[in-house]
Amino acid sequence: MAWGVWGRARGGPVGALTLTALAEGIWANQGQTPGRSSIGPQPEHGLEPEVEPKSAAAVPTVGGETCSLPSRTELAPEGPYQNPQSSWEEGALADLAVYTAACLEEAGFAGTQATALTLSSALEARGQHLEDQVHALVRGLLAQVPSLAEGRPRRAALRVLSALALEHAREVVWALLPSSLPPDRAAAELWRSLSRNPRVNGQVLVQLLWALKDEAGPELEALAATRALGEMLTVSGCVGATRGFYPHLLLVLVTRLHRLAQRVHSPDALKVWGPSHRGPPHSHASCAVEALKALLTGDGGRMVVTCMEQAGGWRRLVGAHTHLEGVLLLASAMVAHADHHLRGLFGNLLPWLRSPDDTQRLTAMAFFTGLLQSRPTARLLREEVILERLRAWQGDPEPTVRWLGLLGLGHLALSHGKVRHVSTLLPTLLGALGEGDARLVEAALGALRRLLLRPRAPVRLLSTELGQRLPRLLDDARDSVRASAFGLLGTLVRRGQGGLRVGLRRPLRKLVLQSLIPLLLRLQDPSRDAAESSEWTLARCDQALRWGLLEDMVTVAHYDSPDALSRICHCLVQQYPSHVPSFLSQSQGYLRSPQYRLRWAAAVLLGFLVHHTSPGRVNQDLLDSLFQDLGQLQSDPEPAVVAAAHVSAGQVALLAGARAPPRSLRLLRPGLRHHTWPSRPPPVYANSPFQPRSFIGRWGSLGPG
């Protein structure tokens, strides 16, 4: 920095120059009369020093000392002629920040007021270059504040910054931003000092918000504004300054996280302006998350922060492929614990739903979807308008938009008064079951399940419509889809159990019987979610149809118990004899499964079903087909599958032999057709696919042996 006309070689110690003298000199050079500045708090009556314009007389300092203001002739530089006003002014402003910080060591209340007066005078004198001068002053404070002692001198310097920001908030903010990347301790202290001043913090926050929203501006400016915002919001009570634009600020921060998650790091991305970027890329996202946490916590949303931490919501928010899931979790947490902001959020995001910017639009869509869980918030729009918007999303070519629309329909299905729209909801939800994206299918299944939770749910209609769609989803290759499909079936059975008991739910009864074999075999599903969902649904079926097999089903689900499986097969064969061929055919299909545990389970289940089946219930063609498929398993790479197939093939041979007794026996006993068939020995398997899955084992313990 140039030392100007008051170079250190010419003058005494910095403290010998008072700030009031600086102000007088600037006024005298401009031909102005000193007066009160509009910047900063005005001094109390009697505290402002009396100065006379254009005087070189001694001026009293704050500490009672006097110093002489150099005359204009003494300050004139030697050499070629220069404009006196321009050279004097540039020199004074070049040194002003340094002298300001140094003199603050002597400044009390009156000295601080004189500082504000000095800054105001300097800026008014150079109004045509206002931004440059503010930047120079702020940089001077940044350089001097770290060297000031703790206590009154440092507090006085920070008050000077606040006084400057009161009238020139935009210039102060843009002067401080370059020092926020990489993080600067002095800049952080200045941001926090601005946050503590209730007269300026609102203006500064608004300027930072504009920096965040400036899509055409350099990326690093937005990143620096995010860091500065995080520093300010950590100050207790600062959130009060966001009244009026709190929802907008929250949405901007969440959208900023979306941009950071999807930002492509090019070689020139960090050469936009200011200091070079340091640290890992995720540090910026972490800063935005901390700013968001501070915003929520400061306004009483600590439970929202806790819920997000427990659900992994913050981690999802910063992920490129999971950001929208994080937004949905945040919306759900706010519905539960911060409902006083929902109306403002809902109103602010509505214009963003049609934004041409994909990042902003998708974030708004996710928030819109999540806030539909709040019934009072959903009532801000007419039901027909919301439904029309969500259905329109189903025609979007982007799968993510269709997914959000299906989630919204699921929330809509739970709201009071929406059941009359079932005829409109169902075609959309049922059509989505054929989507190729697993997220869409899961969302549709979840929405249908929520629809069933409503009073007077259309159980019969859904049972009919799902009869052709749900069974194939029970064997879907996607684990999450299978789990959701089992859950929907269990909910359907639970809601329709009264009609099942009295025979009024024929479509549902048919659907349950059609799904029994997949339910039993999927107890051994490699996906734990699918296995547990299957177990839960079987329990609902047992309760609705009064089988009395709950203990056996739980045993089969968690332990190696062929006896329990045998009792289940015996019950099914006895209660539903006409469905035995279907049970056998379905089990036969799993013999070709790519998963050896399912091939193993299907072979064992076939053996017990065949053992308990009467010979007259199956035809020879089915028995021949079973025998052939079981024979092909003799070359299976898994020895346990080979052994199980061998035992079950023996059961098929015994059943085939029981169907055709010797001709001499038929001649001696013509009534043999109605005779009780001779008993066949039960199958004995060396090992069962129904392995123990105790809770200890689920936590990774290898167990004994």
C-alpha positions in Angstrom: 0.0 0.0 0.0 1.3 3.5 -0.8 1.8 5.6 2.3 0.6 8.8 0.5 1.3 12.3 1.9 1.4 11.0 5.5 4.2 8.5 5.0 5.6 6.9 8.1 9.0 8.5 7.5 7.4 12.0 7.9 5.1 11.7 10.9 5.3 10.5 14.4 3.4 7.5 15.8 0.1 6.7 14.2 -1.7 7.5 17.4 -0.7 11.1 17.2 -3.1 11.7 14.4 -6.7 11.7 15.5 -9.6 10.6 13.4 -11.3 13.9 13.9 -8.3 15.7 12.4 -8.5 13.4 9.3 -12.2 14.3 8.9 -11.4 18.1 9.2 -8.7 17.8 6.7 -10.9 16.1 4.1 -13.7 18.7 4.7 -11.2 21.6 4.4 -9.9 20.2 1.1 -13.4 19.8 -0.3 -14.5 23.3 0.9 -17.2 21.7 3.0 -18.4 22.4 6.6 -18.1 19.5 8.9 -21.3 18.0 10.0 -22.8 14.8 11.4 -22.5 11.7 9.3 -25.5 9.5 8.6 -23.3 6.5 9.1 -23.4 4.7 12.4 -24.9 5.7 15.7 -24.8 9.4 16.4 -22.8 10.5 19.5 -24.6 11.7 22.5 -24.9 15.4 23.1 -21.6 16.9 24.2 -19.4 14.0 23.1 -18.6 15.1 19.6 -15.4 17.3 19.5 -15.8 20.8 18.3 -13.7 21.5 15.2 -13.5 24.5 13.0 -13.1 24.0 9.3 -10.0 25.0 7.5 -8.0 25.4 10.7 -4.5 24.1 11.4 -5.0 24.7 15.1 -4.5 21.9 17.7 -7.5 19.7 18.0 -8.3 17.8 21.3 -8.0 14.1 21.1 -10.1 11.6 22.9 -7.5 11.1 25.5 -7.1 14.8 26.2 -3.9 15.2 24.2 -3.5 17.6 21.3 -1.9 17.3 17.9 -1.5 19.7 15.1 -3.0 19.1 11.7 -0.4 19.7 9.0 -1.0 22.8 6.9 -1.9 22.4 3.3 1.5 23.8 2.2 3.3 21.3 4.3 1.4 18.5 2.6 2.1 19.6 -0.9 4.4 17.2 -2.6 7.5 18.3 -4.4 8.1 17.8 -8.1 5.9 18.3 -11.1 2.6 20.0 -10.6 -0.3 17.7 -9.5 -3.9 18.5 -8.8 -3.8 19.2 -5.0 -7.3 18.0 -4.4 -6.7 14.7 -6.2 -3.3 13.8 -4.8 -4.2 14.8 -1.2 -7.4 12.8 -1.4 -5.9 9.7 -2.9 -3.2 9.7 -0.3 -5.6 10.2 2.6 -7.9 7.4 1.4 -5.0 5.1 0.7 -3.8 5.4 4.3 -7.2 5.8 6.0 -7.9 2.2 6.7 -4.4 1.7 8.4 -4.7 4.9 10.5 -8.3 4.0 11.4 -7.4 0.7 12.9 -4.3 2.0 14.6 -6.1 5.0 16.2 -8.7 2.7 17.6 -6.3 1.6 20.3 -6.9 5.0 21.9 -10.6 5.3 20.9 -13.4 5.2 23.3 -17.0 6.0 22.5 -16.3 9.4 21.1 -13.4 8.1 19.1 -15.6 5.5 17.5 -18.0 8.2 16.5 -15.2 10.2 15.0 -14.1 7.1 13.1 -17.6 6.8 11.6 -17.5 10.6 10.8 -14.1 10.2 9.1 -15.2 7.3 7.0 -18.4 9.1 5.9 -16.4 12.2 5.0 -14.0 10.2 2.9 -16.7 8.4 1.0 -18.7 11.5 0.4 -15.6 13.2 -1.0 -15.1 10.4 -3.5 -18.7 9.5 -4.3 -18.0 8.8 -7.9 -15.7 6.0 -6.9 -17.7 4.8 -3.9 -17.3 1.1 -4.4 -13.5 1.2 -4.8 -13.2 3.3 -1.6 -15.3 1.0 0.5 -13.3 -1.9 -0.8 -10.1 -0.2 0.2 -11.4 0.6 3.7 -12.7 -3.0 4.3 -9.4 -4.5 3.1 -7.6 -2.2 5.6 -9.8 -3.4 8.4 -9.2 -7.0 7.4 -5.5 -6.4 7.5 -5.5 -4.6 10.9 -8.1 -6.5 12.9 -6.0 -9.6 13.6 -3.3 -7.4 15.2 -5.7 -5.5 17.5 -5.9 -6.5 21.1 -8.9 -8.3 22.4 -11.4 -6.0 24.2 -12.2 -2.4 23.5 -9.9 -1.8 20.5 -11.2 -4.8 18.6 -14.8 -4.1 19.4 -14.3 -0.5 18.2 -13.0 -1.7 14.9 -15.9 -4.0 14.4 -18.3 -1.1 15.2 -16.6 0.9 12.5 -17.4 -1.9 10.0 -21.0 -1.9 11.1 -21.2 1.8 10.8 -19.9 1.6 7.3 -22.3 -1.2 6.4 -25.3 0.7 7.6 -25.2 3.0 4.5 -23.1 0.9 2.2 -24.1 -2.7 2.8 -23.7 -3.9 -0.7 -20.2 -2.5 -1.1 -19.1 -3.9 2.3 -20.5 -7.4 1.4 -18.7 -7.5 -1.9 -15.5 -6.3 -0.4 -15.6 -9.1 2.2 -16.7 -11.9 0.0 -13.3 -12.6 -1.7 -11.8 -13.2 1.8 -14.3 -16.0 2.5 -12.6 -18.4 0.0 -10.5 -19.9 1.4 -11.9 -19.4 4.9 -10.2 -16.4 6.6 -10.4 -16.0 10.3 -10.5 -12.2 10.2 -13.3 -12.3 7.5 -15.2 -14.7 9.6 -15.0 -12.4 12.6 -16.2 -9.5 10.6 -19.1 -11.4 9.3 -20.1 -12.4 12.8 -19.8 -8.9 14.0 -22.1 -7.7 11.2 -24.5 -10.5 12.3 -24.6 -9.2 15.9 -25.7 -5.7 14.9 -29.5 -5.7 14.5 -29.3 -2.4 12.5 -27.3 -3.9 9.6 -27.6 -7.7 9.8 -30.8 -7.8 7.8 -29.3 -5.7 5.0 -26.2 -7.8 4.8 -28.3 -11.1 4.7 -30.3 -9.7 1.8 -27.1 -8.9 -0.1 -25.8 -12.4 0.5 -29.1 -13.8 -0.7 -28.8 -11.9 -3.9 -25.3 -13.3 -4.4 -26.6 -16.8 -3.9 -29.4 -16.3 -6.4 -27.2 -14.7 -9.1 -27.2 -17.5 -11.6 -25.2 -15.5 -14.1 -22.5 -14.6 -11.6 -19.2 -16.6 -11.0 -19.6 -19.8 -9.1 -17.1 -18.9 -6.5 -19.1 -15.8 -5.5 -22.0 -17.9 -4.6 -19.7 -20.3 -2.7 -18.2 -17.4 -0.8 -21.7 -16.1 0.0 -22.7 -19.5 1.3 -19.7 -19.6 3.7 -20.4 -16.0 4.8 -24.1 -16.9 5.4 -23.0 -19.8 7.5 -20.8 -17.6 9.6 -23.6 -15.1 10.2 -26.4 -17.6 11.0 -24.3 -19.2 13.7 -24.7 -16.1 15.8 -27.6 -16.5 18.2 -30.5 -14.3 17.3 -29.5 -13.6 13.7 -32.3 -15.7 12.3 -34.7 -13.0 13.5 -33.3 -10.7 10.8 -34.5 -13.2 8.1 -38.2 -12.5 8.9 -40.0 -12.0 5.7 -37.6 -14.0 3.5 -36.8 -17.0 5.7 -38.7 -19.5 3.4 -37.0 -18.0 0.3 -33.5 -18.2 2.0 -34.1 -21.9 2.9 -35.1 -22.8 -0.6 -32.1 -21.0 -2.1 -29.8 -22.9 0.3 -31.3 -26.3 -0.6 -31.1 -25.4 -4.3 -27.5 -24.4 -3.8 -26.8 -27.9 -2.4 -28.4 -29.4 -5.5 -26.1 -27.3 -7.7 -23.0 -28.3 -5.7 -24.0 -31.9 -6.0 -24.3 -31.8 -9.8 -21.5 -29.3 -10.5 -18.9 -30.5 -13.0 -15.4 -29.5 -11.9 -13.7 -28.1 -15.0 -10.0 -26.9 -15.0 -11.2 -23.3 -15.3 -14.0 -23.5 -12.8 -11.8 -22.2 -10.0 -10.3 -19.3 -12.0 -13.3 -17.1 -11.9 -12.3 -14.5 -9.3 -10.7 -14.1 -6.0 -8.4 -16.5 -4.1 -7.9 -20.0 -5.4 -10.1 -22.7 -4.1 -8.6 -25.0 -1.5 -9.8 -28.1 0.2 -11.9 -31.0 -1.1 -14.9 -30.2 -3.3 -17.4 -31.4 -0.6 -16.2 -28.7 1.8 -18.5 -26.2 0.0 -21.5 -28.6 0.4 -20.6 -29.0 4.0 -20.6 -25.3 4.5 -24.1 -25.0 2.8 -25.3 -27.8 5.1 -24.0 -26.1 8.2 -25.7 -22.8 7.1 -29.0 -24.7 6.6 -28.6 -26.3 10.0 -27.9 -22.9 11.6 -31.0 -21.4 9.9 -33.2 -24.2 11.1 -31.8 -24.4 14.6 -31.9 -20.6 15.2 -35.6 -20.6 14.5 -36.5 -23.4 16.8 -36.1 -26.2 14.2 -33.6 -28.3 16.2 -35.9 -31.3 15.9 -35.8 -31.0 12.1 -32.0 -31.1 12.3 -32.1 -34.1 14.6 -34.6 -36.0 12.3 -32.4 -35.3 9.3 -29.3 -36.6 11.1 -31.1 -39.8 12.2 -32.5 -40.5 8.7 -29.3 -39.7 6.9 -30.9 -36.8 5.3 -27.9 -34.5 5.2 -25.8 -37.2 3.5 -28.6 -37.5 0.9 -28.8 -33.8 0.3 -25.2 -33.6 -0.8 -25.4 -36.6 -3.1 -25.7 -36.2 -6.8 -28.2 -39.0 -7.1 -29.9 -38.7 -3.7 -30.4 -35.0 -3.3 -34.1 -35.1 -4.0 -34.5 -37.9 -1.5 -32.9 -35.6 1.0 -35.3 -32.8 0.1 -38.2 -35.1 0.7 -36.8 -36.0 4.1 -36.3 -32.4 4.9 -39.9 -31.6 3.9 -41.2 -34.4 6.0 -39.2 -33.3 9.0 -40.5 -29.8 8.6 -44.1 -31.0 8.3 -43.6 -32.8 11.6 -41.6 -30.2 13.6 -41.7 -26.8 11.8 -45.2 -26.3 10.5 -45.1 -22.6 11.2 -43.0 -22.1 8.0 -45.0 -24.4 5.7 -47.3 -21.8 4.3 -44.4 -19.5 3.4 -42.5 -22.3 1.8 -45.5 -23.5 -0.2 -46.1 -20.0 -1.5 -42.5 -19.4 -2.4 -41.9 -22.6 -4.3 -45.0 -22.4 -6.5 -43.4 -20.1 -9.0 -40.3 -22.3 -9.1 -42.3 -25.3 -10.3 -42.2 -23.8 -13.8 -38.7 -22.6 -13.6 -36.6 -23.2 -16.8 -33.7 -24.2 -14.6 -33.8 -27.9 -14.0 -32.0 -27.7 -10.6 -34.4 -25.2 -9.2 -37.5 -26.8 -10.7 -36.7 -30.3 -9.4 -35.9 -29.0 -5.9 -39.2 -27.1 -5.9 -41.1 -30.2 -7.1 -39.5 -32.3 -4.3 -40.5 -29.8 -1.7 -44.0 -29.5 -3.2 -44.4 -33.2 -3.0 -43.2 -33.5 0.5 -45.3 -30.6 1.8 -48.5 -32.4 0.6 -48.2 -34.5 3.7 -49.4 -31.5 5.6 -53.1 -31.3 5.2 -53.4 -27.6 6.1 -50.7 -26.8 3.6 -52.3 -28.9 0.9 -55.5 -27.0 1.4 -53.8 -23.8 0.2 -54.6 -25.0 -3.3 -57.8 -26.6 -4.5 -57.7 -30.4 -4.6 -58.4 -30.4 -8.3 -55.5 -28.1 -9.0 -53.0 -30.2 -7.1 -54.3 -33.4 -8.7 -54.2 -31.9 -12.2 -50.6 -30.8 -11.6 -49.4 -34.2 -10.3 -51.1 -36.0 -13.2 -49.5 -33.7 -15.7 -46.1 -34.7 -14.3 -46.8 -38.3 -15.4 -46.5 -37.1 -19.0 -43.0 -35.7 -18.5 -40.3 -37.6 -20.3 -38.0 -37.3 -17.2 -38.5 -40.3 -14.9 -37.6 -38.3 -11.9 -40.5 -35.9 -12.5 -42.9 -38.9 -12.9 -41.5 -40.4 -9.7 -42.2 -37.2 -7.7 -45.7 -37.0 -9.1 -46.4 -40.5 -8.0 -45.1 -39.7 -4.5 -47.4 -36.7 -4.4 -50.4 -38.8 -5.4 -49.6 -41.1 -2.5 -49.6 -38.1 -0.1 -52.8 -36.9 -1.7 -54.4 -40.2 -1.1 -54.0 -39.8 2.6 -55.6 -36.4 2.8 -59.1 -36.0 4.1 -61.7 -35.5 1.4 -59.5 -36.9 -1.4 -61.1 -40.3 -1.6 -63.7 -39.0 -4.1 -60.8 -38.8 -6.6 -60.1 -42.5 -6.4 -61.5 -43.0 -9.9 -58.9 -40.4 -11.1 -56.0 -41.6 -9.0 -56.3 -45.4 -9.8 -55.6 -45.4 -13.5 -52.5 -43.3 -13.1 -51.2 -45.5 -10.2 -52.0 -48.8 -11.8 -50.4 -47.7 -15.1 -47.2 -46.8 -13.3 -46.8 -50.5 -12.2 -45.5 -51.2 -15.6 -42.7 -48.7 -15.5 -39.2 -49.8 -16.0 -37.7 -47.5 -13.3 -37.9 -49.2 -9.9 -38.5 -45.9 -8.2 -41.7 -45.3 -10.1 -43.0 -48.8 -9.4 -42.2 -48.4 -5.7 -43.9 -45.0 -5.6 -47.0 -46.4 -7.2 -47.1 -49.4 -4.9 -46.7 -47.1 -1.9 -49.5 -44.7 -3.1 -51.8 -47.7 -3.6 -51.0 -48.9 -0.1 -51.7 -45.4 1.4 -55.0 -45.5 -0.5 -55.9 -48.7 1.3 -55.3 -47.0 4.6 -58.2 -44.6 4.1 -61.6 -45.3 5.5 -63.9 -46.9 3.0 -61.0 -48.0 0.9 -61.9 -49.6 -2.5 -60.7 -53.1 -1.5 -62.8 -55.1 -4.0 -61.9 -52.8 -6.9 -58.2 -52.9 -6.1 -58.3 -56.7 -5.6 -59.7 -57.0 -9.1 -57.3 -54.6 -10.7 -54.3 -56.0 -9.0 -55.2 -59.6 -9.8 -53.3 -59.5 -13.1 -50.5 -57.0 -12.1 -49.4 -57.9 -8.5 -48.4 -61.6 -8.9 -45.6 -60.8 -11.5 -44.3 -58.1 -9.1 -43.9 -60.6 -6.4 -41.2 -62.2 -8.5 -39.7 -59.0 -9.8 -35.9 -59.0 -10.2 -35.6 -55.8 -8.2 -35.5 -56.4 -4.5 -37.2 -53.2 -3.5 -40.1 -53.8 -5.8 -40.6 -57.3 -4.4 -40.6 -56.0 -0.9 -43.1 -53.2 -1.7 -45.4 -55.6 -3.6 -45.5 -58.0 -0.7 -46.3 -55.1 1.6 -49.2 -54.0 -0.6 -50.7 -57.5 -0.7 -50.5 -57.7 3.1 -52.2 -54.3 3.5 -54.9 -55.4 1.0 -55.5 -58.6 3.0 -55.6 -56.8 6.3 -58.2 -54.3 5.0 -60.3 -57.0 3.4 -60.1 -59.7 6.1 -63.7 -59.2 7.2 -65.0 -60.0 3.8 -62.6 -62.9 3.3 -64.0 -64.7 6.4 -67.6 -64.6 5.1 -66.7 -65.3 1.5 -67.5 -61.8 0.1 -64.0 -61.1 -1.2 -63.7 -63.6 -4.1 -61.2 -61.5 -6.1 -59.0 -61.0 -3.0 -59.3 -64.7 -2.1 -58.2 -65.6 -5.6 -55.3 -63.2 -5.4 -54.1 -64.6 -2.0 -54.2 -68.2 -3.2 -52.4 -67.2 -6.4 -49.6 -65.7 -4.2 -49.2 -68.3 -1.5 -46.3 -70.2 -3.2 -44.3 -67.0 -3.9 -44.9 -65.9 -0.3 -43.6 -69.1 1.1 -40.6 -69.4 -1.1 -39.7 -65.7 -0.6 -39.2 -66.3 3.1 -35.8 -67.3 1.8 -35.4 -64.3 -0.4 -31.8 -63.0 -0.5 -33.2 -59.5 0.1 -33.9 -59.2 3.9 -36.5 -56.5 3.2 -38.4 -58.8 0.8 -38.1 -61.8 3.2 -39.5 -59.8 6.1 -42.2 -58.3 4.0 -43.2 -61.7 2.9 -43.3 -63.0 6.5 -45.5 -60.0 7.5 -47.9 -60.7 4.7 -48.2 -64.4 5.5 -49.1 -63.5 9.0 -51.9 -61.2 7.7 -53.2 -64.1 5.5 -53.1 -66.5 8.4 -55.1 -64.1 10.5 -57.6 -63.3 7.8 -58.2 -66.9 6.6 -57.8 -68.5 10.1 -55.3 -71.1 9.2 -53.8 -71.3 12.7 -50.3 -71.6 11.1 -48.7 -68.4 12.5 -46.2 -70.2 14.7 -45.2 -72.6 11.9 -44.7 -69.7 9.5 -42.6 -67.8 11.9 -40.6 -70.9 12.6 -40.0 -71.6 8.9 -39.0 -68.0 8.4 -36.3 -68.0 11.0 -35.2 -71.6 11.7 -34.4 -74.9 10.0 -37.7 -76.7 10.6 -38.8 -79.2 7.9 -41.6 -80.3 10.2 -43.1 -76.8 10.4 -43.0 -76.6 6.6 -44.7 -80.0 6.3 -47.6 -78.9 8.5 -48.0 -75.8 6.3 -48.2 -77.8 3.1 -50.6 -80.3 4.7 -52.9 -77.4 5.7 -52.8 -75.9 2.2 -53.5 -79.2 0.4 -56.4 -80.0 2.8 -58.1 -76.6 2.7 -57.6 -75.9 -1.0 -57.5 -79.2 -2.9 -58.6 -77.8 -6.2 -55.6 -75.4 -6.2 -53.0 -78.2 -5.6 -52.1 -78.4 -9.3 -51.5 -74.6 -9.3 -49.4 -74.9 -6.2 -47.3 -77.6 -7.8 -46.9 -75.7 -11.1 -45.9 -72.5 -9.3 -43.3 -74.3 -7.3 -42.0 -76.0 -10.4 -41.3 -72.6 -11.9 -38.8 -71.8 -9.2 -36.7 -74.9 -10.0 -35.2 -72.8 -12.8 -34.4 -69.8 -10.6 -30.8 -68.4 -10.9 -30.7 -68.2 -7.1 -29.7 -71.5 -5.6 -31.5 -70.9 -2.4 -34.8 -70.6 -4.3 -34.1 -73.7 -6.3 -33.3 -75.6 -3.1 -36.5 -74.2 -1.3 -38.7 -75.0 -4.4 -37.4 -78.6 -4.5 -38.1 -79.1 -0.8 -41.5 -77.4 -1.0 -42.5 -79.6 -3.9 -41.5 -82.7 -2.0 -43.8 -81.9 0.9 -46.7 -80.7 -1.3 -46.5 -84.0 -3.4 -46.3 -86.0 -0.2 -49.6 -84.6 1.2 -51.4 -84.6 -2.2 -54.0 -87.3 -2.9 -53.2 -89.2 -6.1 -56.5 -88.2 -7.7 -55.8 -84.5 -7.5 -53.0 -84.4 -10.1 -52.8 -85.7 -13.7 -50.0 -87.8 -15.1 -48.8 -85.0 -17.4 -48.1 -82.8 -14.5 -46.3 -85.6 -12.6 -44.2 -86.4 -15.7 -43.2 -82.7 -16.0 -42.3 -82.5 -12.3 -40.2 -85.7 -12.6 -38.4 -84.3 -15.6 -37.5 -81.0 -14.1 -36.4 -82.5 -10.8 -34.2 -84.9 -12.8 -32.5 -82.0 -14.6 -31.5 -80.7 -11.1 -29.3 -83.8 -10.7 -26.6 -81.9 -12.6 -27.0 -78.7 -10.5 -23.7 -77.2 -9.3 -25.0 -77.0 -5.7 -24.8 -80.4 -4.0 -27.6 -79.5 -1.6 -29.9 -78.8 -4.5 -29.0 -82.1 -6.1 -29.8 -84.0 -2.8 -33.2 -82.2 -2.3 -34.2 -82.8 -6.0 -33.4 -86.5 -5.6 -35.6 -86.9 -2.5 -38.5 -84.9 -4.1 -38.3 -86.9 -7.3 -38.8 -90.0 -5.2 -42.0 -88.5 -3.8 -43.3 -87.8 -7.3 -42.5 -91.4 -8.3 -44.5 -92.6 -5.2 -47.4 -90.4 -6.1 -47.4 -91.6 -9.7 -47.3 -95.2 -8.5 -50.2 -94.6 -6.1 -52.3 -93.2 -9.0 -52.2 -96.5 -10.9 -52.5 -99.6 -8.7 -52.0 -103.1 -10.2 -54.8 -104.4 -12.5 -55.4 -107.5 -10.4 -56.0 -105.3 -7.3 -58.6 -103.3 -9.3 -60.4 -106.5 -10.3 -60.6 -107.8 -6.8 -61.7 -104.5 -5.3 -63.9 -102.6 -7.8 -64.5 -99.9 -5.1 -60.9 -99.0 -4.9 -61.6 -95.6 -6.5 -63.1 -94.5 -3.2 -60.6 -96.3 -1.1 -58.1 -94.3 1.1 -54.8 -94.4 -0.7 -52.0 -96.2 1.1 -49.7 -93.9 3.1 -46.4 -93.0 1.6 -43.2 -92.4 3.7 -42.5 -88.7 4.2 -39.5 -87.1 2.6 -36.4 -86.8 4.6 -33.9 -84.1 3.6 -30.3 -84.0 4.7 -30.4 -80.2 4.8 -33.1 -77.7 4.5 -33.0 -74.4 2.7 -34.8 -72.8 5.6 -31.8 -71.9 7.5 -31.7 -70.2 10.9 -31.8 -66.4 10.6 -31.8 -65.3 14.2 -31.5 -61.7 15.2 -27.9 -62.3 16.4 -27.0 -63.6 12.9 -28.6 -60.5 11.3 -26.1 -58.3 13.0 -23.2 -60.1 11.5 -22.3 -62.8 14.1 -21.1 -66.0 12.6 -22.6 -68.0 15.4 -21.2 -71.3 16.8 -19.2 -73.6 14.6 
